[in-house]
Amino acid sequence: MNFVHPVDIDALVEFLRLCPPLDTLDAKRLARAAERATVTPYGTGEVILDAFVQPERGLYVVWHGRVSVWTNPDRIRELPAYHLGPTEMFGYVATLLGEAVGPRVAASGDAVVVHLDPDLVDPVFATRHGAQLLAREIGTSRRMMAHGAIPTYTLVDDLIVTAPLLVEPTTTIAEAAARMEKTGLPYAAVRQENGGYGLLTDADIRRAIASASPVTGEVSTAMQTDPPSIRLGSSAAEALITVLESHGDVVLVTDRAGGLRGAVASRDFVVSSTTAGASLHEQIHRAETVDDLKDRYRSVPGMLTGLMARGLAPSRIITVHSAVIDAAVRRTIELVSEQYPDLSPDAFTWLSLGSNGRREALLSSDIDAAASFDNALDAGEIAKYRPMFLKIAEVLEQAGLAHDRHGVSPVNSKFARTHADWARAGRDWITAPEVDDAVIMTCLLVDGRPIHGDRGLPQVTRVFGDLRMHPRTMSMLLSASIAQSSRPAPWRRKKIDLKAQFLLPIANVARWAALSVGSTALPTDERLLAASGSDMLTEPDATALADAFDAVQGIRLAWQMEQATADRTPTDVVRPEHLTPVDRAILAEATRVVTSSQRRMGNMARFIMPER
């Protein structure tokens, strides 16, 4: 052991025993680690580790004092991202990934740091506690960047350059225009009674003037009442796609609580290096022919690989991917419908179901869908659309999207009904959940999201708004969500199905939990957040499930990118030998999290759920 402080091995062993996940090591391994450790004192500002330059292998633990940590190489000159104190560790992410992903660490005042042998790192993080720590830190597989180590202007947060301009609804248009001119902003957010925000842009003011509306009128007469918005932490690509899909120029940015934090306009995106997804989205949106669309969509794997290389978080990459899928489906509907002039594309709403409905689709995902028709059409008229839907499925398949034309697809008459028929079917499923496949259909439609036609809440989805008032149906849905067969099978097998064994069980729990609190959220993480702290889902369980979901999605994304790069068809099935010890530890931890959460929900249901 190399050290400057007067410390013996026994004292170091006792200290290491206080540092999770090192506390999982037996006495013999701890003693060996202490014997091979280096203990070094540092003065204020002295650099301990700069893993952006080159990852120095090993595991660092703060013994005395405090250290400052920078997680973004572009922000080294700014304040540190956070500080670490005694028993807290760093450096393991770069060691495990073998990449220069950071962080940079320097002493905050006098500090003493223990540097442990790199051979200790893999065994430590292969334990349950080690996997928990790693999942919280990176939530990814070996090819992902460390949390926070991403280029400037990757996130929408980086694009907000000034405080938001917020006005009251009684402010006059002229007043708002003057304030916009003074601040140099192309918009004014308008406070609304429901707690949300309206939006007034330069374009809105020009339209008001063109329609001869008096500029002395209130902004509420000219503003957008339901403007596009996005949360802090979203990628710049997501924000730009939101702007493009709204056919506007400005998107509001809010925090998780819904508070206004700023806005970004089209001009703000020129500094971002991660808007390739938005560029491809727009190219697909403007495709002039079916062949053109197919060619452009085939570049999606390359776009996803590029976003990964720039360090964008897996969850953000997947959201961008889902938006590009939406654009491809919408444009396919528009182009194919031109070949059927006697059929109106305005007569139906296209509902995206399943993982893409939840905005969680990857390259291997089936594009499940349904169509909801205008009530004026009868069964015979709806049947005339079947050839068009078959052609849509064919184009999507040729472009690289797995569209099931015989199963969950508008090609199947079971998934092509009028608005009224869907609503009637939904009520039947709720009142008689044991009949046929009522539970399966309910789960599919609850995940429904309209991407063509009427973008409002579909009638069938509105039917499920009071689902929690039907205890028998809720009990059956809960049973399906926490059933033994739904639990992840032991991962020590010849093949691991990342979706079926890990992701679907979490998505099922999240769906049920969200329904139990009346939430209409679709993404799994948002559903878990909405139900967190409820009678059936504790806050620790919700957080652990969300962490596990993100971590496994990261592993799944990396695996599919690896397959796509090798020109293999992306799948959810992977052999254990293709995973690192850390990946396997994360999967083992995900198994434990899901099964324990399911068990607790089942136990709580006996006391909380009303009688059937």
Salt bridges, closest charged atoms under 4 A:
GLU14 OE2 - ARG17 NH2 3.36
ASP50 OD2 - ARG104 NE 3.59
ASP117 OD2 - ARG36 NH2 2.88
ASP119 OD2 - ARG36 NH2 3.72
ASP158 OD1 - ARG75 NH2 2.11
GLU168 OE2 - ARG191 NE 2.99
ASP204 OD1 - ARG207 NH2 2.45
GLU238 OE2 - ARG316 NE 2.35
GLU245 OE2 - HIS281 NE2 3.03
GLU245 OE2 - ARG330 NH2 2.51
GLU282 OE2 - ARG286 NE 2.92
ASP291 OD1 - LYS294 NZ 3.80
ASP292 OD1 - ARG296 NE 2.98
ASP295 OD1 - ARG298 NH1 2.75
ASP326 OD2 - ARG449 NH1 2.69
GLU334 OE1 - ARG331 NH1 2.78
GLU360 OE1 - ARG358 NE 2.94
GLU394 OE2 - LYS391 NZ 3.30
GLU397 OE1 - ARG405 NH2 2.88
ASP421 OD1 - ARG424 NH1 2.44
GLU434 OE1 - ARG472 NH1 2.63
ASP437 OD2 - LYS414 NZ 2.54
ASP447 OD2 - ARG358 NH1 2.84
ASP447 OD2 - ARG511 NH2 2.88
ASP447 OD1 - ARG527 NH2 2.76
ASP541 OD1 - ARG600 NH2 2.52
GLU562 OE1 - ARG142 NH2 2.76
ASP572 OD1 - ARG556 NE 2.60
ASP583 OD2 - ARG142 NH1 3.36
GLU589 OE2 - ARG592 NH2 2.89
